[in-house]
Amino acid sequence: MWTKLLVLLTFFGIVLSLGSALYYLLNDPNRSPRTVKALTTRIALSLVLFFFLLFAAYQGWIQPHGIQARWISSEKKGAS
């Protein structure tokens, strides 16, 4: 449960940072570096989320699913 909450909060932070970058891009008259800082924050949060998801899958806190996961599991069954 806490893993899902952490992922949702991080995703919300990414969307919020992207929105603030758009706002600064459109409404900042003196060309301050706030747009660049907001986009840098978005990239950092995206990397943190990506590596956290990899770590959570490695620890077994989350179970990856989808086409690739089914393909790998069927390949293992056929090999043994």
C-alpha positions in Angstrom: 0.0 0.0 0.0 2.7 2.5 0.9 4.5 1.7 -2.4 1.4 2.7 -4.4 1.1 5.9 -2.4 4.8 6.8 -2.9 4.4 6.2 -6.7 1.3 8.3 -6.9 2.8 11.1 -4.9 5.9 11.1 -7.1 3.8 11.0 -10.3 1.7 13.9 -8.9 4.9 15.9 -8.3 6.0 15.2 -11.9 2.8 16.5 -13.3 2.8 19.5 -11.0 6.4 20.4 -12.0 5.5 20.1 -15.6 2.5 22.4 -15.1 4.6 24.9 -13.3 7.2 24.9 -16.1 4.4 25.6 -18.6 3.1 28.4 -16.5 6.6 30.0 -16.1 7.2 29.6 -19.8 4.0 31.4 -20.8 3.8 34.1 -18.0 7.4 34.9 -17.0 8.2 38.3 -18.6 11.8 38.7 -17.4 13.2 35.3 -18.7 14.1 34.0 -15.2 15.5 30.4 -15.0 12.4 29.1 -13.2 11.2 27.2 -16.3 14.6 25.4 -16.5 14.5 24.6 -12.7 11.0 23.2 -13.0 11.9 21.0 -15.9 15.0 19.9 -14.1 12.9 19.0 -11.1 10.6 17.0 -13.4 13.5 15.0 -14.8 14.9 14.3 -11.4 11.5 13.1 -10.1 11.1 10.9 -13.2 14.5 9.3 -12.6 13.8 8.7 -8.9 10.4 7.1 -9.8 12.0 4.9 -12.5 14.8 3.7 -10.2 12.4 3.2 -7.3 10.2 1.0 -9.5 13.2 -1.1 -10.6 14.2 -1.4 -6.9 10.7 -2.3 -5.8 10.4 -5.0 -8.5 13.8 -6.4 -7.5 12.7 -6.5 -3.8 9.4 -8.2 -4.7 7.3 -5.3 -3.4 5.6 -5.0 -6.8 5.1 -7.6 -9.5 5.6 -6.6 -13.1 2.9 -7.7 -15.5 2.1 -7.4 -19.1 3.1 -8.8 -22.4 6.8 -9.0 -21.7 6.4 -10.6 -18.3 4.1 -13.3 -19.8 6.6 -13.9 -22.7 9.5 -14.4 -20.3 7.5 -16.8 -18.0 6.3 -18.9 -20.9 9.9 -19.0 -22.3 11.1 -20.3 -18.9 8.4 -23.0 -18.8 9.3 -24.2 -22.3 13.0 -24.4 -21.5 12.6 -26.7 -18.6 
